[in-house]
Amino acid sequence: MRLPKHIFRFRRFVKDVYAHTPFLKMLSMMVVLWVAFAVGLFTVERHAEGSSITVQRPSERIIDSIETNLEQLDDLSIEELDLLKETVDTLIVHVERLKHKHAEK
């Protein structure tokens, strides 16, 4: 089965452009470099603090930290427990404000 004439001409045109000009070679090199740059940037950003690219959600780290510290509650003094209660109350107020702010959007 032969290719239609217009497809044959197009393929021959692309081969001529490739053989006689650096256009397609430069274009393919730009694509390869762009992909390499994007991969490198993603890798660097993934490990940067405050980056928009996150591997682990901050809430998971906070919950893990709280679970670890809950085991140490028995060792706290009354003053430390009161301070912890105030901190948790402040955290709850902050979370409620965030919920209200997101509900408005």
VMD Tcl script that builds the backbone (N, CA, C; Angstrom):
set m [mol new atoms 315]
animate dup $m
set s [atomselect $m all]
$s set {name element resname resid chain x y z} {
  {N N MET 1 A 0.838 -1.168 0.000}
  {CA C MET 1 A 0.000 0.000 0.000}
  {C C MET 1 A 0.886 1.236 0.000}
  {N N ARG 2 A 0.678 2.098 -0.915}
  {CA C ARG 2 A 1.474 3.317 -1.034}
  {C C ARG 2 A 0.835 4.427 -0.223}
  {N N LEU 3 A 1.707 5.324 0.242}
  {CA C LEU 3 A 1.223 6.496 0.967}
  {C C LEU 3 A 0.627 7.493 -0.014}
  {N N PRO 4 A -0.365 8.258 0.431}
  {CA C PRO 4 A -0.887 9.307 -0.437}
  {C C PRO 4 A 0.225 10.298 -0.804}
  {N N LYS 5 A 0.066 10.940 -1.911}
  {CA C LYS 5 A 1.100 11.807 -2.455}
  {C C LYS 5 A 1.439 12.968 -1.511}
  {N N HIS 6 A 0.431 13.567 -0.885}
  {CA C HIS 6 A 0.703 14.707 -0.005}
  {C C HIS 6 A 1.489 14.283 1.244}
  {N N ILE 7 A 1.258 13.091 1.750}
  {CA C ILE 7 A 2.019 12.609 2.908}
  {C C ILE 7 A 3.454 12.311 2.492}
  {N N PHE 8 A 3.625 11.711 1.336}
  {CA C PHE 8 A 4.969 11.442 0.836}
  {C C PHE 8 A 5.752 12.745 0.670}
  {N N ARG 9 A 5.115 13.776 0.116}
  {CA C ARG 9 A 5.779 15.071 -0.058}
  {C C ARG 9 A 6.147 15.699 1.283}
  {N N PHE 10 A 5.229 15.604 2.243}
  {CA C PHE 10 A 5.505 16.174 3.561}
  {C C PHE 10 A 6.692 15.473 4.225}
  {N N ARG 11 A 6.720 14.148 4.160}
  {CA C ARG 11 A 7.845 13.403 4.741}
  {C C ARG 11 A 9.157 13.788 4.059}
  {N N ARG 12 A 9.135 13.925 2.736}
  {CA C ARG 12 A 10.333 14.315 2.010}
  {C C ARG 12 A 10.764 15.732 2.403}
  {N N PHE 13 A 9.773 16.627 2.582}
  {CA C PHE 13 A 10.069 17.994 3.015}
  {C C PHE 13 A 10.747 18.003 4.382}
  {N N VAL 14 A 10.210 17.242 5.335}
  {CA C VAL 14 A 10.792 17.175 6.686}
  {C C VAL 14 A 12.208 16.620 6.625}
  {N N LYS 15 A 12.418 15.591 5.823}
  {CA C LYS 15 A 13.766 15.026 5.680}
  {C C LYS 15 A 14.727 16.043 5.071}
  {N N ASP 16 A 14.280 16.810 4.083}
  {CA C ASP 16 A 15.135 17.850 3.491}
  {C C ASP 16 A 15.470 18.938 4.504}
  {N N VAL 17 A 14.471 19.361 5.256}
  {CA C VAL 17 A 14.714 20.382 6.286}
  {C C VAL 17 A 15.704 19.846 7.308}
  {N N TYR 18 A 15.519 18.615 7.717}
  {CA C TYR 18 A 16.414 18.010 8.702}
  {C C TYR 18 A 17.839 17.884 8.152}
  {N N ALA 19 A 17.973 17.528 6.905}
  {CA C ALA 19 A 19.292 17.298 6.318}
  {C C ALA 19 A 20.028 18.594 6.006}
  {N N HIS 20 A 19.323 19.646 5.642}
  {CA C HIS 20 A 19.979 20.846 5.149}
  {C C HIS 20 A 19.948 22.039 6.095}
  {N N THR 21 A 19.190 21.955 7.181}
  {CA C THR 21 A 19.151 23.064 8.142}
  {C C THR 21 A 19.248 22.506 9.551}
  {N N PRO 22 A 19.702 23.334 10.493}
  {CA C PRO 22 A 19.777 22.883 11.895}
  {C C PRO 22 A 18.470 23.092 12.659}
  {N N PHE 23 A 17.390 23.496 11.979}
  {CA C PHE 23 A 16.154 23.850 12.671}
  {C C PHE 23 A 15.611 22.716 13.537}
  {N N LEU 24 A 15.406 21.563 12.970}
  {CA C LEU 24 A 14.826 20.457 13.742}
  {C C LEU 24 A 15.775 19.959 14.818}
  {N N LYS 25 A 17.063 19.997 14.526}
  {CA C LYS 25 A 18.041 19.591 15.541}
  {C C LYS 25 A 18.011 20.569 16.718}
  {N N MET 26 A 17.937 21.869 16.398}
  {CA C MET 26 A 17.881 22.879 17.457}
  {C C MET 26 A 16.584 22.775 18.239}
  {N N LEU 27 A 15.495 22.536 17.553}
  {CA C LEU 27 A 14.207 22.403 18.220}
  {C C LEU 27 A 14.203 21.209 19.169}
  {N N SER 28 A 14.723 20.074 18.703}
  {CA C SER 28 A 14.764 18.893 19.570}
  {C C SER 28 A 15.712 19.123 20.747}
  {N N MET 29 A 16.822 19.838 20.522}
  {CA C MET 29 A 17.749 20.145 21.615}
  {C C MET 29 A 17.082 21.065 22.637}
  {N N MET 30 A 16.304 22.027 22.173}
  {CA C MET 30 A 15.603 22.921 23.100}
  {C C MET 30 A 14.594 22.163 23.945}
  {N N VAL 31 A 13.897 21.224 23.344}
  {CA C VAL 31 A 12.920 20.431 24.095}
  {C C VAL 31 A 13.626 19.589 25.154}
  {N N VAL 32 A 14.728 18.957 24.787}
  {CA C VAL 32 A 15.482 18.128 25.743}
  {C C VAL 32 A 16.009 18.991 26.885}
  {N N LEU 33 A 16.569 20.150 26.581}
  {CA C LEU 33 A 17.082 21.030 27.634}
  {C C LEU 33 A 15.963 21.568 28.520}
  {N N TRP 34 A 14.817 21.884 27.913}
  {CA C TRP 34 A 13.691 22.369 28.692}
  {C C TRP 34 A 13.210 21.298 29.677}
  {N N VAL 35 A 13.116 20.062 29.228}
  {CA C VAL 35 A 12.691 18.966 30.109}
  {C C VAL 35 A 13.721 18.760 31.224}
  {N N ALA 36 A 15.003 18.793 30.888}
  {CA C ALA 36 A 16.048 18.629 31.909}
  {C C ALA 36 A 15.980 19.762 32.935}
  {N N PHE 37 A 15.785 20.988 32.473}
  {CA C PHE 37 A 15.668 22.121 33.383}
  {C C PHE 37 A 14.448 21.971 34.283}
  {N N ALA 38 A 13.317 21.567 33.717}
  {CA C ALA 38 A 12.096 21.400 34.502}
  {C C ALA 38 A 12.260 20.321 35.567}
  {N N VAL 39 A 12.897 19.218 35.217}
  {CA C VAL 39 A 13.130 18.146 36.190}
  {C C VAL 39 A 14.056 18.629 37.303}
  {N N GLY 40 A 15.109 19.343 36.944}
  {CA C GLY 40 A 16.028 19.878 37.949}
  {C C GLY 40 A 15.347 20.868 38.862}
  {N N LEU 41 A 14.547 21.762 38.312}
  {CA C LEU 41 A 13.833 22.747 39.119}
  {C C LEU 41 A 12.835 22.072 40.043}
  {N N PHE 42 A 12.126 21.077 39.547}
  {CA C PHE 42 A 11.173 20.350 40.383}
  {C C PHE 42 A 11.888 19.674 41.539}
  {N N THR 43 A 13.030 19.052 41.255}
  {CA C THR 43 A 13.784 18.352 42.298}
  {C C THR 43 A 14.254 19.311 43.374}
  {N N VAL 44 A 14.756 20.467 42.981}
  {CA C VAL 44 A 15.243 21.448 43.952}
  {C C VAL 44 A 14.085 22.035 44.748}
  {N N GLU 45 A 12.995 22.397 44.086}
  {CA C GLU 45 A 11.851 23.008 44.756}
  {C C GLU 45 A 11.160 22.044 45.717}
  {N N ARG 46 A 11.185 20.780 45.392}
  {CA C ARG 46 A 10.498 19.799 46.224}
  {C C ARG 46 A 11.081 19.755 47.627}
  {N N HIS 47 A 12.393 20.016 47.755}
  {CA C HIS 47 A 13.049 19.925 49.061}
  {C C HIS 47 A 13.223 21.277 49.734}
  {N N ALA 48 A 12.773 22.369 49.121}
  {CA C ALA 48 A 12.946 23.704 49.685}
  {C C ALA 48 A 11.828 24.009 50.675}
  {N N GLU 49 A 12.193 24.666 51.795}
  {CA C GLU 49 A 11.200 25.078 52.769}
  {C C GLU 49 A 10.353 26.197 52.173}
  {N N GLY 50 A 9.069 26.186 52.450}
  {CA C GLY 50 A 8.174 27.213 51.954}
  {C C GLY 50 A 7.878 27.100 50.474}
  {N N SER 51 A 8.235 25.995 49.886}
  {CA C SER 51 A 8.014 25.789 48.456}
  {C C SER 51 A 6.550 25.471 48.203}
  {N N SER 52 A 6.093 25.791 47.004}
  {CA C SER 52 A 4.719 25.452 46.652}
  {C C SER 52 A 4.590 23.977 46.289}
  {N N ILE 53 A 5.706 23.301 46.085}
  {CA C ILE 53 A 5.691 21.872 45.780}
  {C C ILE 53 A 5.960 21.124 47.082}
  {N N THR 54 A 4.965 20.413 47.583}
  {CA C THR 54 A 5.125 19.713 48.856}
  {C C THR 54 A 4.988 18.222 48.633}
  {N N VAL 55 A 5.855 17.485 49.304}
  {CA C VAL 55 A 5.791 16.032 49.219}
  {C C VAL 55 A 4.881 15.506 50.313}
  {N N GLN 56 A 5.043 16.044 51.520}
  {CA C GLN 56 A 4.211 15.633 52.641}
  {C C GLN 56 A 3.413 16.841 53.103}
  {N N ARG 57 A 2.154 16.673 53.310}
  {CA C ARG 57 A 1.317 17.778 53.770}
  {C C ARG 57 A 1.771 18.208 55.157}
  {N N PRO 58 A 1.788 19.516 55.441}
  {CA C PRO 58 A 2.201 19.985 56.767}
  {C C PRO 58 A 1.313 19.433 57.869}
  {N N SER 59 A 0.032 19.220 57.580}
  {CA C SER 59 A -0.859 18.689 58.611}
  {C C SER 59 A -0.418 17.304 59.071}
  {N N GLU 60 A 0.107 16.503 58.156}
  {CA C GLU 60 A 0.579 15.169 58.537}
  {C C GLU 60 A 1.767 15.275 59.489}
  {N N ARG 61 A 2.673 16.231 59.212}
  {CA C ARG 61 A 3.826 16.405 60.103}
  {C C ARG 61 A 3.381 16.910 61.469}
  {N N ILE 62 A 2.395 17.831 61.490}
  {CA C ILE 62 A 1.898 18.359 62.758}
  {C C ILE 62 A 1.249 17.246 63.569}
  {N N ILE 63 A 0.421 16.442 62.924}
  {CA C ILE 63 A -0.262 15.344 63.627}
  {C C ILE 63 A 0.756 14.337 64.161}
  {N N ASP 64 A 1.766 14.002 63.367}
  {CA C ASP 64 A 2.805 13.082 63.837}
  {C C ASP 64 A 3.527 13.651 65.054}
  {N N SER 65 A 3.806 14.940 65.014}
  {CA C SER 65 A 4.494 15.588 66.137}
  {C C SER 65 A 3.625 15.582 67.387}
  {N N ILE 66 A 2.318 15.852 67.226}
  {CA C ILE 66 A 1.402 15.849 68.370}
  {C C ILE 66 A 1.298 14.445 68.957}
  {N N GLU 67 A 1.181 13.437 68.117}
  {CA C GLU 67 A 1.081 12.066 68.621}
  {C C GLU 67 A 2.329 11.667 69.393}
  {N N THR 68 A 3.490 12.091 68.893}
  {CA C THR 68 A 4.737 11.788 69.595}
  {C C THR 68 A 4.791 12.491 70.951}
  {N N ASN 69 A 4.350 13.755 70.972}
  {CA C ASN 69 A 4.418 14.534 72.208}
  {C C ASN 69 A 3.340 14.145 73.213}
  {N N LEU 70 A 2.229 13.568 72.761}
  {CA C LEU 70 A 1.186 13.143 73.696}
  {C C LEU 70 A 1.698 12.069 74.651}
  {N N GLU 71 A 2.642 11.302 74.199}
  {CA C GLU 71 A 3.215 10.267 75.052}
  {C C GLU 71 A 3.996 10.872 76.215}
  {N N GLN 72 A 4.396 12.129 76.082}
  {CA C GLN 72 A 5.209 12.786 77.113}
  {C C GLN 72 A 4.372 13.653 78.053}
  {N N LEU 73 A 3.043 13.631 77.969}
  {CA C LEU 73 A 2.176 14.467 78.804}
  {C C LEU 73 A 2.323 14.162 80.296}
  {N N ASP 74 A 2.552 12.915 80.645}
  {CA C ASP 74 A 2.657 12.538 82.053}
  {C C ASP 74 A 3.846 13.202 82.742}
  {N N ASP 75 A 4.842 13.597 81.965}
  {CA C ASP 75 A 6.051 14.195 82.545}
  {C C ASP 75 A 5.931 15.704 82.727}
  {N N LEU 76 A 4.828 16.333 82.286}
  {CA C LEU 76 A 4.694 17.791 82.369}
  {C C LEU 76 A 4.210 18.240 83.740}
  {N N SER 77 A 4.661 19.433 84.115}
  {CA C SER 77 A 4.199 20.026 85.370}
  {C C SER 77 A 2.853 20.699 85.146}
  {N N ILE 78 A 2.227 21.179 86.237}
  {CA C ILE 78 A 0.932 21.851 86.147}
  {C C ILE 78 A 1.052 23.122 85.297}
  {N N GLU 79 A 2.125 23.886 85.490}
  {CA C GLU 79 A 2.324 25.118 84.711}
  {C C GLU 79 A 2.474 24.806 83.212}
  {N N GLU 80 A 3.199 23.761 82.911}
  {CA C GLU 80 A 3.381 23.384 81.507}
  {C C GLU 80 A 2.071 22.902 80.881}
  {N N LEU 81 A 1.259 22.186 81.674}
  {CA C LEU 81 A -0.043 21.742 81.181}
  {C C LEU 81 A -0.974 22.929 80.927}
  {N N ASP 82 A -0.931 23.941 81.831}
  {CA C ASP 82 A -1.734 25.147 81.601}
  {C C ASP 82 A -1.296 25.880 80.335}
  {N N LEU 83 A 0.007 25.982 80.144}
  {CA C LEU 83 A 0.523 26.624 78.933}
  {C C LEU 83 A 0.099 25.844 77.687}
  {N N LEU 84 A 0.127 24.526 77.784}
  {CA C LEU 84 A -0.304 23.689 76.667}
  {C C LEU 84 A -1.784 23.903 76.371}
  {N N LYS 85 A -2.591 24.005 77.433}
  {CA C LYS 85 A -4.028 24.244 77.248}
  {C C LYS 85 A -4.261 25.580 76.562}
  {N N GLU 86 A -3.558 26.628 76.969}
  {CA C GLU 86 A -3.701 27.945 76.327}
  {C C GLU 86 A -3.286 27.886 74.852}
  {N N THR 87 A -2.230 27.160 74.581}
  {CA C THR 87 A -1.754 27.033 73.200}
  {C C THR 87 A -2.778 26.306 72.339}
  {N N VAL 88 A -3.362 25.243 72.870}
  {CA C VAL 88 A -4.373 24.486 72.125}
  {C C VAL 88 A -5.613 25.346 71.896}
  {N N ASP 89 A -6.018 26.114 72.928}
  {CA C ASP 89 A -7.172 26.996 72.762}
  {C C ASP 89 A -6.909 28.042 71.674}
  {N N THR 90 A -5.710 28.610 71.653}
  {CA C THR 90 A -5.340 29.578 70.622}
  {C C THR 90 A -5.339 28.919 69.251}
  {N N LEU 91 A -4.851 27.698 69.178}
  {CA C LEU 91 A -4.842 26.951 67.918}
  {C C LEU 91 A -6.261 26.701 67.411}
  {N N ILE 92 A -7.162 26.359 68.310}
  {CA C ILE 92 A -8.554 26.112 67.927}
  {C C ILE 92 A -9.193 27.390 67.394}
  {N N VAL 93 A -8.932 28.525 68.053}
  {CA C VAL 93 A -9.471 29.801 67.575}
  {C C VAL 93 A -8.922 30.115 66.185}
  {N N HIS 94 A -7.637 29.871 65.991}
  {CA C HIS 94 A -7.011 30.122 64.686}
  {C C HIS 94 A -7.619 29.237 63.605}
  {N N VAL 95 A -7.844 27.970 63.894}
  {CA C VAL 95 A -8.440 27.042 62.927}
  {C C VAL 95 A -9.864 27.485 62.590}
  {N N GLU 96 A -10.615 27.928 63.578}
  {CA C GLU 96 A -11.983 28.391 63.320}
  {C C GLU 96 A -11.972 29.621 62.420}
  {N N ARG 97 A -11.016 30.539 62.622}
  {CA C ARG 97 A -10.894 31.710 61.746}
  {C C ARG 97 A -10.573 31.287 60.320}
  {N N LEU 98 A -9.669 30.321 60.163}
  {CA C LEU 98 A -9.321 29.829 58.828}
  {C C LEU 98 A -10.520 29.184 58.148}
  {N N LYS 99 A -11.297 28.407 58.906}
  {CA C LYS 99 A -12.488 27.787 58.338}
  {C C LYS 99 A -13.475 28.841 57.859}
  {N N HIS 100 A -13.662 29.869 58.683}
  {CA C HIS 100 A -14.575 30.946 58.323}
  {C C HIS 100 A -14.076 31.695 57.094}
  {N N LYS 101 A -12.770 31.910 57.021}
  {CA C LYS 101 A -12.174 32.629 55.876}
  {C C LYS 101 A -12.339 31.816 54.592}
  {N N HIS 102 A -12.138 30.497 54.648}
  {CA C HIS 102 A -12.285 29.646 53.462}
  {C C HIS 102 A -13.762 29.488 53.079}
  {N N ALA 103 A -14.651 29.563 54.054}
  {CA C ALA 103 A -16.077 29.435 53.745}
  {C C ALA 103 A -16.578 30.666 52.993}
  {N N GLU 104 A -15.940 31.818 53.207}
  {CA C GLU 104 A -16.346 33.054 52.524}
  {C C GLU 104 A -15.942 33.043 51.061}
  {N N LYS 105 A -14.918 32.294 50.717}
  {CA C LYS 105 A -14.416 32.282 49.326}
  {C C LYS 105 A -15.291 31.510 48.434}
}
mol reanalyze $m
mol bondsrecalc $m
mol representation Tube
mol addrep $m
